[in-house]
Amino acid sequence: MRIGMTEIIIIALIVLLLFGGKKIPELMQGLGKGVRSFKDGMNGKDDMDKQSGEDIKDNGKKTE
């Protein structure tokens, strides 16, 4: 079961009708940020890793 070009065009038209032309760039930007966040999470580039690295650099000094 493959999705052809006709089905993709139909889906794109339905999305365009539901959300309107002005809202689609905002939706795609949010989707891009979500994918980027997911990739960073899978690669271990979380904010927690950055914070723990900073704590180690401080030679055991607590940061508040």
Backbone torsions as a table, in degrees:
resi	resn	phi	psi	omega
1	MET	NA	109.1	-178.8
2	ARG	-113.6	152.3	175.3
3	ILE	-97.1	119.8	-178.6
4	GLY	-91.2	-179.4	-178.8
5	MET	-64.9	-36.0	179.6
6	THR	-63.1	-43.2	-179.6
7	GLU	-66.3	-38.4	178.4
8	ILE	-64.6	-41.2	178.2
9	ILE	-64.1	-42.2	178.8
10	ILE	-62.7	-44.2	178.7
11	ILE	-62.8	-42.1	178.9
12	ALA	-62.7	-40.2	177.7
13	LEU	-65.5	-40.2	178.3
14	ILE	-63.7	-43.1	177.9
15	VAL	-62.9	-41.6	178.7
16	LEU	-62.0	-41.5	178.7
17	LEU	-68.3	-38.8	-177.4
18	LEU	-71.7	-43.9	-171.6
19	PHE	-104.2	-21.3	-178.6
20	GLY	84.3	159.9	-175.5
21	GLY	-67.7	-29.6	-177.1
22	LYS	-77.4	-28.1	-174.8
23	LYS	-85.7	-22.9	-174.8
24	ILE	-62.6	-44.2	177.6
25	PRO	-59.9	-37.5	177.9
26	GLU	-64.7	-41.0	178.6
27	LEU	-64.7	-42.0	-179.6
28	MET	-67.6	-36.2	177.7
29	GLN	-65.1	-43.2	176.7
30	GLY	-63.6	-39.5	177.7
31	LEU	-64.7	-41.1	178.0
32	GLY	-62.8	-41.9	177.7
33	LYS	-64.2	-38.4	178.8
34	GLY	-65.3	-42.4	178.9
35	VAL	-65.7	-41.8	179.4
36	ARG	-63.5	-41.4	177.9
37	SER	-64.1	-40.9	178.9
38	PHE	-63.6	-44.1	178.9
39	LYS	-62.1	-44.3	178.7
40	ASP	-61.8	-38.8	177.6
41	GLY	-65.4	-38.5	179.1
42	MET	-70.7	-30.3	179.5
43	ASN	-86.6	-2.8	178.9
44	GLY	82.7	21.1	-179.9
45	LYS	-99.3	56.3	179.8
46	ASP	-84.6	165.1	174.2
47	ASP	-64.7	-31.3	-180.0
48	MET	-65.3	-37.8	178.1
49	ASP	-65.1	-40.9	179.1
50	LYS	-64.2	-42.6	-179.6
51	GLN	-66.1	-42.2	-179.7
52	SER	-66.7	-33.3	176.4
53	GLY	-66.5	-37.6	178.0
54	GLU	-68.3	-37.2	178.5
55	ASP	-64.2	-38.2	179.7
56	ILE	-68.3	-38.2	-179.9
57	LYS	-65.6	-26.6	-178.7
58	ASP	-79.9	8.3	178.8
59	ASN	55.4	43.9	175.5
60	GLY	87.4	-3.1	177.9
61	LYS	-71.4	135.7	179.7
62	LYS	-79.2	137.3	176.2
63	THR	-109.4	138.6	-179.1
64	GLU	-118.6	NA	NA
